[in-house]
Amino acid sequence: MSEAVEPLSDREFRDQLVAIMGSLRAFARGLCGNREMADDLAQDALTRAWAARHSFAKGTNFRAWIFIILRNQFYTSIRKNSRMVAWDPDMAARHLIAPETQHDGLNLQDVEVALSKLPAEQREVLMLVGASGISYEEAAQIMGCAIGTIKSRLARGRMALASLIDGPELSEAHAKGEMVTRSNVTAGGGLQVAT
Amino acid sequence: MQNEQWNEEAAPESGANQNFAAKEGAAPFTAQQLSDPISAALKKIHDSVADEPLPDDFLDLLDQIDRKISAADGEA
C-alpha cells in the first residue's frame, strides 16, 4: 500500500476536520435543505474523510477535498433515493435557520424558500461562492466544472433568486446592481467577479 | 449592519473568517457592497448554520478519533 502523497499526521488531520465542521454542515444544509439529512451527510463525509486520510496530500486544499467527498455522496444518494431529490420549501423554512434570526435586509426565510426552488446546480454555486465566499477556482474544483460554468450558474442563480424574492420587475436591477458593485473588488479577494 | 465579517483592518490577526477568503491585499468591501441584499442574506444563512453548536453525533465522532489517536500514541 504505497501512496505517492505525503499525508498529514492523524493529529493534524483531526484538527483539519474540527476546523471544517461548521462550513461542511452549512454546505450540506445548502445542498439538501434538510437539517437531519444534511447532518447525516456531513457526518458521513467526516467519517469517509477520516478513513481516507492517507490519500489527502499535505499542503493541498482540505476544504475542497472534503467538500468533494460530501458532494459525491449527496449526488450518489439522490440517484439511489428519489425522496432526496427535491427540497421541500416548507421544510426549508422550518429547518434551515432558527426562526428568530433577524436581519436588516431580506427576510432570510424568504431567501431559504426561494433557494429551495432553484435547480441544485444553481443552489450549490450560490452556497459555495455567494454564501461561503469560496473563489470561482475552488468552486470549479469542487463542482468538477469549468470556471466559466461557475460564473454562468452563479449569474443565473442570482437572477432566479432575485426574481423569486422580488418578483420579476425588480430582479433584473437587483442582479445587475450586484454585478456592478462586485466588479469593484480587486483581485485577490475570494469574492471578486471577473468581467 | 453585517460588516463584522469584513472588518479585517480592525482585527488583522483574527483570521477567523477564512471562509470568506478575503486575502491580504484585497480591497475592503464598501458599504454599498455590504448592502447587496442577496449576498448579505446568503452569508447570514451560511453563518447561522456554520455557527450552530455541533450535534452530539459529531462530538462522538471526534471522541472516537481522539481515542484512536491516543491509542496509537500509547503504542508508539
Contacts between the chains, C-beta under 8 A, distances in Angstrom:
chain1	res1	chain2	res2	distance
A	10	B	65	7.8
A	10	B	68	7.3
A	10	B	69	5.1
A	10	B	72	6.6
A	11	B	69	5.9
A	14	B	62	7.5
A	14	B	65	5.3
A	14	B	66	7.1
A	14	B	69	6.4
A	17	B	62	7.5
A	17	B	65	7.3
A	18	B	62	6.7
A	21	B	54	6.0
A	21	B	58	6.1
A	22	B	49	7.6
A	22	B	50	3.6
A	22	B	51	6.5
A	22	B	52	7.7
A	22	B	54	7.9
A	23	B	19	5.6
A	23	B	50	5.5
A	25	B	49	5.7
A	25	B	50	6.6
A	25	B	52	7.1
A	25	B	54	7.9
A	26	B	46	4.8
A	26	B	47	7.6
A	26	B	49	4.0
A	26	B	50	4.3
A	29	B	49	4.8
A	30	B	45	7.6
A	30	B	46	7.2
A	30	B	49	7.9
A	39	B	55	5.9
A	39	B	57	7.0
A	39	B	58	7.7
A	42	B	58	7.7
A	43	B	57	5.5
A	43	B	58	6.3
A	43	B	61	6.4
A	46	B	58	7.2
A	46	B	61	5.9
A	47	B	61	6.6
A	50	B	61	8.0
A	50	B	65	6.1
A	96	B	45	6.7
A	96	B	49	7.2
A	97	B	45	6.1
A	97	B	48	4.7
A	97	B	49	7.1
A	98	B	48	6.7
A	101	B	44	7.3
A	101	B	48	5.7
A	103	B	2	7.8
A	103	B	40	7.6
A	103	B	41	6.7
A	103	B	44	5.5
A	104	B	1	7.1
A	104	B	2	7.7
A	105	B	2	7.8
A	105	B	35	7.5
A	105	B	37	4.2
A	105	B	40	4.9
A	105	B	41	5.8
A	106	B	37	4.8
A	106	B	38	7.1
A	106	B	40	7.5
A	106	B	41	4.4
A	108	B	41	5.8
A	108	B	44	5.9
A	108	B	45	5.9
A	108	B	48	7.7
A	111	B	38	7.6
A	111	B	41	4.4
A	111	B	42	7.1
A	111	B	45	6.5
A	112	B	45	6.6
A	115	B	45	7.9
A	126	B	42	6.1
A	127	B	42	7.3
A	127	B	46	6.9
A	130	B	38	7.2
A	130	B	39	6.0
A	130	B	42	4.3
A	130	B	43	7.8
A	131	B	42	3.9
A	131	B	43	5.7
A	131	B	45	6.1
A	131	B	46	3.7
A	132	B	19	5.2
A	132	B	20	7.6
A	132	B	46	5.6
A	133	B	19	5.8
A	133	B	20	3.6
A	133	B	21	5.2
A	133	B	22	7.2
A	133	B	43	7.4
A	134	B	19	7.7
A	134	B	21	6.5
A	135	B	21	5.8
A	138	B	21	7.8
A	158	B	38	6.1
A	161	B	38	6.1
A	162	B	38	6.3
A	165	B	38	7.7
A	174	B	37	7.4
A	174	B	38	6.8
A	175	B	38	7.9
A	177	B	36	7.1
A	178	B	36	5.1
A	178	B	38	6.4
A	178	B	39	6.8
A	181	B	30	7.6
A	181	B	32	5.4
A	181	B	33	4.7
A	181	B	36	5.8
A	182	B	33	7.0
A	182	B	36	7.7
A	184	B	27	7.4
A	184	B	30	7.2
A	184	B	33	7.1
A	185	B	26	6.9
A	185	B	27	5.7
A	185	B	29	7.0
A	185	B	33	7.0
A	186	B	25	7.8
A	186	B	26	6.5
A	186	B	27	4.7
A	188	B	23	5.0
A	188	B	24	7.6
A	188	B	25	4.7
A	188	B	26	4.6
A	189	B	21	7.1
A	189	B	22	5.4
A	189	B	23	6.4
A	189	B	26	3.3
A	189	B	27	6.9
A	190	B	20	5.9
A	190	B	21	2.6
A	190	B	22	6.1
A	190	B	23	7.1
A	190	B	26	7.8
A	191	B	20	7.2
A	191	B	21	7.4
A	191	B	22	7.6
A	191	B	39	7.9
A	192	B	26	7.8
